[in-house]
Amino acid sequence: DELCKLSVSLMSMNPAESDIMSLTAFLIDASNAKKNKILVENKENGISIYNMSTKERIFVHDIFSDEKQNITGAIIGCYPEEIYLKNNPASCIVDNLKQIVRIETKYQAVETEI
């Protein structure tokens, strides 16, 4: 509860991007959650996110006014260990994520339907 309150407080104060990334990295490390392999694909109808470890499509919640922030938040919420990109998703999403996780820019073939 305390971490959640601190996070909400930070987000409401219009933080710098580096503050958000530092908080995100801390929360991922503190969670001790299973690290996942995530596929981010640019499709005709928008960005699709797929957790390759659990074989689940990830829903993007409409929290922020900027869609890219919502996508970044959904990816971070998956506790990614590795992120694979397909069909060149938005570079600003990739730039944000590079600060907290290893990004594989060469898409490796994955047998999955998203």
C-alpha positions in Angstrom: 0.0 0.0 0.0 2.8 2.4 0.9 4.6 1.9 -2.4 1.3 2.4 -4.3 0.7 5.7 -2.5 4.2 6.9 -3.1 3.9 6.0 -6.8 0.5 7.8 -7.2 1.9 10.8 -5.4 4.9 10.9 -7.7 2.8 10.5 -10.8 0.5 13.4 -9.7 3.4 15.8 -9.3 4.3 15.7 -13.1 7.6 14.0 -12.6 10.6 13.9 -14.9 10.9 10.9 -17.2 13.9 9.7 -15.3 11.9 9.7 -12.0 9.3 7.5 -13.6 11.9 5.1 -15.0 13.7 4.9 -11.7 10.5 4.2 -9.8 9.5 1.5 -12.4 12.9 -0.2 -12.2 12.7 -0.2 -8.4 9.1 -1.6 -8.3 10.1 -4.4 -10.8 13.1 -5.3 -8.6 11.1 -5.2 -5.4 8.3 -7.3 -6.7 10.5 -10.5 -7.1 7.9 -11.4 -9.8 8.6 -13.8 -12.6 10.3 -12.0 -15.4 8.6 -12.3 -18.7 9.4 -12.2 -22.4 7.1 -9.7 -24.1 6.3 -9.2 -27.8 5.4 -5.7 -28.9 3.9 -5.6 -32.4 2.8 -2.8 -34.5 -0.4 -4.0 -36.3 -2.9 -2.3 -38.6 -5.2 -1.5 -35.7 -2.4 -0.3 -33.3 0.1 -1.7 -30.9 -0.4 -5.3 -29.7 1.3 -6.7 -26.6 1.7 -10.4 -26.0 3.3 -12.1 -23.0 5.3 -15.0 -24.6 6.0 -16.6 -21.2 2.4 -17.0 -20.2 1.0 -17.0 -23.8 -1.5 -14.2 -23.0 -2.5 -11.1 -24.8 -1.9 -8.0 -22.6 -4.8 -5.5 -22.3 -3.7 -1.8 -22.4 -5.7 0.3 -19.9 -6.6 3.8 -20.9 -5.2 5.6 -17.9 -3.2 8.5 -19.5 -4.2 10.9 -22.2 -1.2 9.8 -24.2 -1.6 6.3 -25.8 2.1 5.7 -25.7 2.2 6.1 -22.0 -0.6 3.6 -21.6 1.3 1.1 -23.8 4.5 1.7 -21.9 2.6 1.2 -18.6 1.1 -2.1 -19.8 4.5 -3.4 -20.9 6.1 -2.4 -17.5 3.2 -4.1 -15.7 4.2 -7.4 -17.3 7.6 -7.3 -15.4 9.5 -7.8 -18.7 12.9 -9.4 -18.7 13.2 -9.2 -22.5 11.1 -7.4 -25.1 10.9 -8.4 -28.7 9.8 -5.9 -31.3 7.9 -6.6 -34.5 7.0 -4.2 -37.3 8.7 -1.2 -35.7 6.5 0.0 -32.8 6.9 3.7 -31.9 10.4 4.7 -31.1 9.5 6.8 -28.0 8.1 3.6 -26.4 11.3 1.7 -27.2 13.4 4.6 -25.9 11.6 4.7 -22.6 11.8 1.0 -22.1 15.5 0.8 -23.0 16.2 2.5 -19.6 14.7 -0.4 -17.6 14.9 -3.6 -19.7 16.9 -5.3 -22.5 15.3 -4.7 -25.9 15.7 -7.2 -28.7 15.3 -5.1 -31.9 15.7 -8.0 -34.2 12.4 -9.9 -34.1 12.9 -13.6 -33.5 10.3 -15.9 -34.9 7.7 -16.8 -32.4 5.0 -19.3 -33.0 2.0 -17.4 -31.8 -1.2 -15.7 -32.9 -1.9 -12.4 -31.3 
